Amino acid sequence: MSSETAEAHDDWIIDASGLGKCYHVYDRPSHRLLQGLFGDRRRYYREFWALRGVDLQVRRGETLGIIGRNGSGKSTLLQLIAGTLAPTEGVIRVRGRIAALLELGSGFNPDFTGRENIYLNAAILGLSSEEVQSRLEAILAFADIGEFIDQPIRNYSSGMVMRLAFAVMAHVDADVLIIDEALAVGDAFFTQKCMRFLREFKARGTLLFVSHDDASVSGLCDRALWLDGGAPQAYGPSRDVVQMYLESVIAARQGEAGMRIADGGGQAAKRERHDMRRDWVNRSSLRNDIEVVPFDPGTTGFGEMRARIGDVSLRDVSGRELAWCVGGESVRLEVEVIADGPVLRPIVGFYLKDRLGQLLFGDNTYVSTLGDHVDAAPGERLRATFEFEMPRLKAGDYFITIGVADGGRDDHAIQHWVHEAIALKSTCQSWSIGILGLPMARIALEKVP
């Protein structure tokens, strides 16, 4: 083995091979007693494999998202990694100190005060009393629960327990952090504080993150593992795995029998596409030029396919199709839908996502057509139009996702969904602050008389 190969192989911090966890399920309480009496000579239980066949290797500094429906084995896997469960089969090895936020309140004594529980929980995570004392003020400031710190935590709300648990975990110098949906119970401001900490932690540690929020997994995680029924379904780049999981969720909701894969097969028509840059004088290097990669009719998608996406284009306000656009200028997104079957109460929508699949913004036609449904018979065509000012985008790749559904807001059925209908390539660094910049109606700085 070469030195480079050995170094790469030695870079892992979590290594699992053939990992599985089996529980014994007894139909009657007496069967448990009989099993103890007869031992291996007779079986009085049924096997339930909560997890099986997981092979996983996480590198140092990598962020792994774990997704799946309830009962898919996510929490079981995290407990095996954290060491709170022993595997039935396979091997799991972890290097370094682990701090896990699995079940709210785990590691806390409800009769102890918050301050006492800081010492208890930190000791469980490997800190000495002196180390806890030196970090106490920082922990209290992060938790920000005020005078409740000296009250028994049985009197805390779930959000306050989460604040305290996360604050302790953030200050124990862990090599691996494990977060299991705990952030869902916090208030929005504290959740944002936690997300800022996790993004900073990514630069120095390894993070395992479980969430039902696919945008958070796509935006925060490098890779993702999708579990279903205790078995791994996909493991790879987070955006790809999240897209496969989303398709599975929609197919399960609408029924596999009704879902089809759109194979495209269309022919791209030759048409003139206007370059918006011709209308601009190149006054500054700060201009946000964005290349528009056109829709390919052969792009695959999924859905019931009673309606399909025939064309998607980005145009200027006069209707000319754009090969380039400029951040901050008005554009028109047009989506042409072809009905191959009856489509009642159609809904057309879009998302703008970054290269990680993180949702930046989007909209749909649902509210606009509440009082006037535009139903379509087989063979008819519909056109959805969205006019907006193109945000200023930082340099990088972006994608517009298009979806067509029919039905109501909560009971609609996806007819056709294309993850990457149009690609955008921002070629100039925007001066905007944040993920994207919105055009301002007015910015002024003036003296007040």
HELIX and SHEET records of a PDB file:
HELIX    1   1 SER A    3  HIS A    9  1                                   7    
HELIX    2   2 PRO A   29  PHE A   38  1                                  10    
HELIX    3   3 GLY A   39  ARG A   41  5                                   3    
HELIX    4   4 LYS A   74  ALA A   82  1                                   9    
HELIX    5   5 GLY A  114  ILE A  124  1                                  11    
HELIX    6   6 SER A  129  ALA A  143  1                                  15    
HELIX    7   7 GLY A  146  ASP A  150  5                                   5    
HELIX    8   8 ILE A  153  ASN A  155  5                                   3    
HELIX    9   9 SER A  158  MET A  169  1                                  12    
HELIX   10  10 ALA A  182  VAL A  185  5                                   4    
HELIX   11  11 ALA A  188  PHE A  201  1                                  14    
HELIX   12  12 ASP A  214  LEU A  220  1                                   7    
HELIX   13  13 SER A  238  GLN A  254  1                                  17    
HELIX   14  14 GLU A  256  GLY A  258  5                                   3    
HELIX   15  15 MET A  276  ASP A  279  5                                   4    
HELIX   16  16 VAL A  367  THR A  369  5                                   3    
SHEET    1   A 3 ARG A  46  ARG A  59  0                                        
SHEET    2   A 3 TRP A  12  VAL A  25 -1                                        
SHEET    3   A 3 GLU A  89  VAL A  94 -1                                        
SHEET    1   B 6 ILE A  98  LEU A 101  0                                        
SHEET    2   B 6 VAL A 176  ASP A 180  1                                        
SHEET    3   B 6 THR A 206  VAL A 210  1                                        
SHEET    4   B 6 THR A  63  ILE A  67  1                                        
SHEET    5   B 6 ARG A 223  ASP A 228  1                                        
SHEET    6   B 6 ALA A 231  PRO A 237 -1                                        
SHEET    1   C 2 ARG A 260  ALA A 262  0                                        
SHEET    2   C 2 GLY A 301  GLY A 303 -1                                        
SHEET    1   D 7 HIS A 274  ASP A 275  0                                        
SHEET    2   D 7 LEU A 322  VAL A 326  1                                        
SHEET    3   D 7 ASP A 289  VAL A 293 -1                                        
SHEET    4   D 7 ALA A 413  SER A 426 -1                                        
SHEET    5   D 7 GLY A 396  ASP A 406 -1                                        
SHEET    6   D 7 PRO A 346  ASP A 354 -1                                        
SHEET    7   D 7 LEU A 359  ASN A 364 -1                                        
SHEET    1   E 3 ALA A 307  ARG A 315  0                                        
SHEET    2   E 3 SER A 330  ALA A 339 -1                                        
SHEET    3   E 3 ARG A 381  GLU A 389 -1                                        
SHEET    1   F 2 ARG A 392  LEU A 393  0                                        
SHEET    2   F 2 LEU A 436  GLY A 437 -1                                        
END                                                                             
